[in-house]
Amino acid sequence: MVSVRKTLSIAIEIVSIIVTIILLTSDIGSKNPFVFYSLYGFVIIALNLCIIISTQKKVITGTTIIYSCFCLFQFGLPIVATLDKNYSSYYLSILPNEIKVLGAQFTILCIQFFTLGLLVFLNQSKDNLKISISYLSDDKLIIRAAKWLAILSGLIVIPLYLITVEKTIVNGYSQQLRATVSSNGLFNIATALFMPACLLIYCYESKRKHTFLNIIYITSCILSLIIGDRTSGIGWIVAFVFYRYSERSKNMKKNSISRPLIIGIIFCLIIYLSFYIGYARVNSEISSLSPIKVLESFVAEMGFNFTTICFVMMYVPGITPYKLGKTYIEALILMIPKSIDPTGTIRNMVENLPHEWLYSLIHITYNGGLDFGVGFSPIGESFLNFGWLGVIIMFVLGSVVGRFFGKSDWTKLNNFEKYTYVVLLAGLLTFPRRTTYEFLKVYEYSIIFILLYLWMFCSLFKKLHKK
């Protein structure tokens, strides 16, 4: 039965969407419509967050974390540029004002439809997602398998991280160096498995044995931040902190604020470290910056992905026609490894992914001035496929988040369900800066491959010990 609180939340969201549509189809009479919609978007984001928290009756949940990161990545830049009149952004300055306004309008609608989908499935059922596979219940064997995977992948990841960090400290940040490391296929596979393997150990092994693993895990995340892969680094750190918080919250008093306070402090430290690394890339002074300026610059940099929808709108449908769902179909097909495709079809698809398409057009438009890459976003991909009807994709995405993260009671999850929850949380935290293809690859390695690996390891181990 749907609660009165949830019904009211959905009703408020629907009304806010109607208000937004009326504004979009009316003459607001503002001299600077981009500033107006940026402020309006900020209000909508804050209102939605309050609605989600009120509906869940909790502040720190997987849902609120995912929603906050989604909005930060998609709308951070307009908020900072509007709230601080002295803030200047080169990337906003090169965009036509009309495109910025359209980008802000579409992003606000997408955030609202994302929230609506989330609310519809939030607290829908008390039944947890069940993953009942016999070999996953053998804790000792799973821990042994996870440790072997962590060791083998770590022997590749950690040395390369250390070498890259050493070169970065000596010679400064280099996009070329990072690109060279990222192009190493073996390193990419090892990286995709190392953090999941560590999290699998966390979820299965006694908490008393986590001291050494904590050092390895946190160090790896920090090294990832230093070499420039801040999105993944922050994602895995937040997932780790959420796991620890969820585990310890079972014994926490209902009205205790100590744990949320610690989480807040850790998050602030992550913000500062991430921004410091970004600032160090351009050899700028950071000691003179106030905490407010640090936070402002962090939000603006993380919210850089707002430019994605603006660039997409510059080229679609004028230069490139709508894809009509093609990129989503290709993302599913691309879960097939390139190594088992003798025709080269998979490789050709990879070379024509949305972020590659956008990179090529921006390279031509700005004569290589933005060749560092502007990334991509789910909002940009939804518009690339369906134009303004892409808001429906955001509703579906919000529904998926609400369905999975909005009903799972952490205390009732088994070990592998906790693992699934945390790795998908990490994947969704970085999804706002990536394409559907990249998120599905995280899912493929973190869930599907891990399940296959554990099945093979357990089967082989049992066969060997029967002889």
VENJO-V37446 format. One record per pair of residues at least 12 apart in sequence whose ideal C-beta (glycine too) atoms are under 6 Angstrom apart, sorted by the first residue. I is the first residue (numbers start at 1). J is the second residue. D is the distance in Angstrom with one decimal. If there is no record, write none. Layout:
BEGIN
I_J_D / I_J_D
END
This chain:
BEGIN
5_55_6.0 / 6_55_5.5 / 9_51_4.8 / 9_55_4.7 / 9_119_5.3 / 10_119_5.2 / 13_115_5.8 / 13_116_4.8 / 13_119_5.9 / 17_112_4.9 / 20_108_6.0 / 20_109_6.0 / 24_105_5.4 / 33_101_4.8 / 34_100_4.8 / 34_101_5.1 / 35_82_5.2 / 37_104_4.1 / 37_105_5.9 / 38_78_3.9 / 38_82_3.8 / 38_104_5.9 / 39_82_5.6 / 41_75_5.5 / 41_108_4.5 / 42_79_5.0 / 44_108_5.9 / 45_71_4.7 / 48_115_4.4 / 52_64_5.9 / 52_67_6.0 / 55_122_5.6 / 60_260_5.8 / 62_405_3.9 / 62_425_5.2 / 63_405_4.8 / 63_406_5.3 / 66_401_5.6 / 66_428_5.0 / 69_429_5.0 / 70_432_5.0 / 71_111_6.0 / 72_302_5.3 / 73_302_5.8 / 73_305_4.8 / 73_432_3.7 / 73_433_5.5 / 74_107_5.5 / 74_379_5.6 / 74_432_5.9 / 75_107_5.6 / 75_306_6.0 / 76_299_4.4 / 76_302_5.2 / 76_303_1.8 / 77_300_5.4 / 77_303_4.0 / 77_304_5.8 / 77_306_4.4 / 78_104_5.6 / 78_306_5.8 / 80_296_5.4 / 80_299_5.3 / 80_300_4.2 / 91_307_5.2 / 95_310_5.1 / 99_310_5.0 / 99_313_5.5 / 99_314_5.8 / 102_313_5.6 / 103_309_4.6 / 103_310_4.1 / 103_313_6.0 / 107_309_5.9 / 107_379_5.8 / 109_391_5.1 / 110_379_4.8 / 110_391_5.5 / 110_394_4.3 / 113_391_4.4 / 113_394_4.4 / 113_395_4.4 / 114_394_4.4 / 114_398_3.9 / 117_395_4.1 / 117_398_2.9 / 117_399_3.8 / 118_398_4.0 / 118_401_5.5 / 118_402_4.0 / 121_399_5.3 / 121_402_3.4 / 121_403_4.3 / 121_406_5.8 / 122_402_4.7 / 122_406_3.8 / 123_406_6.0 / 124_407_5.7 / 125_407_5.4 / 128_408_5.2 / 128_409_6.0 / 128_412_5.2 / 131_416_5.3 / 131_417_5.3 / 135_458_4.3 / 136_416_4.6 / 139_204_5.3 / 141_458_5.3 / 142_204_5.2 / 143_204_5.0 / 143_205_5.2 / 145_454_5.5 / 145_457_4.0 / 146_197_5.2 / 146_200_4.1 / 146_201_4.7 / 149_197_4.1 / 150_197_3.9 / 150_198_5.5 / 153_190_4.2 / 153_193_4.6 / 153_194_4.1 / 154_194_5.6 / 156_190_3.9 / 157_190_4.9 / 157_191_5.5 / 157_194_4.7 / 160_187_5.6 / 161_223_4.1 / 164_181_5.5 / 164_227_4.7 / 165_223_5.4 / 165_226_5.1 / 165_227_6.0 / 168_227_5.9 / 173_281_4.0 / 175_372_5.6 / 178_228_4.8 / 192_445_4.0 / 195_236_5.0 / 196_423_5.4 / 196_446_4.5 / 196_450_5.9 / 198_217_5.0 / 199_419_5.9 / 199_422_5.5 / 200_419_5.4 / 203_415_4.8 / 203_418_4.7 / 203_419_4.3 / 204_415_4.9 / 221_233_4.9 / 221_236_5.2 / 221_237_4.7 / 225_277_5.4 / 226_277_6.0 / 230_274_5.1 / 231_430_4.9 / 231_433_5.4 / 234_274_5.9 / 235_426_4.6 / 235_429_4.2 / 235_430_4.5 / 236_426_5.5 / 237_270_5.8 / 238_429_5.9 / 239_422_5.1 / 239_425_5.2 / 239_426_3.8 / 241_266_5.6 / 243_422_5.0 / 245_259_6.0 / 245_263_5.6 / 246_410_4.7 / 250_411_5.7 / 271_298_5.0 / 272_294_5.9 / 275_294_5.5 / 275_297_5.7 / 275_298_4.4 / 278_301_5.8 / 305_375_5.9 / 305_377_4.6 / 305_433_5.4 / 307_374_5.8 / 308_376_5.6 / 308_377_4.3 / 308_380_4.0 / 309_379_5.1 / 309_380_4.8 / 311_358_6.0 / 312_380_4.5 / 312_383_5.4 / 312_384_5.5 / 315_361_5.4 / 316_384_5.7 / 322_387_5.7 / 323_384_5.5 / 323_385_4.5 / 325_385_5.4 / 327_354_5.4 / 327_381_5.9 / 327_385_6.0 / 328_436_5.7 / 330_349_5.2 / 331_436_4.2 / 331_437_4.0 / 331_440_5.3 / 334_349_5.7 / 334_437_5.4 / 335_440_5.8 / 335_444_5.2 / 353_437_5.7 / 354_376_5.3 / 354_381_5.5 / 354_384_6.0 / 354_435_5.1 / 355_376_4.1 / 355_435_5.8 / 375_433_5.3 / 376_435_5.0 / 377_432_5.9 / 381_435_5.8 / 423_446_4.2 / 427_439_5.7 / 427_442_4.0
END
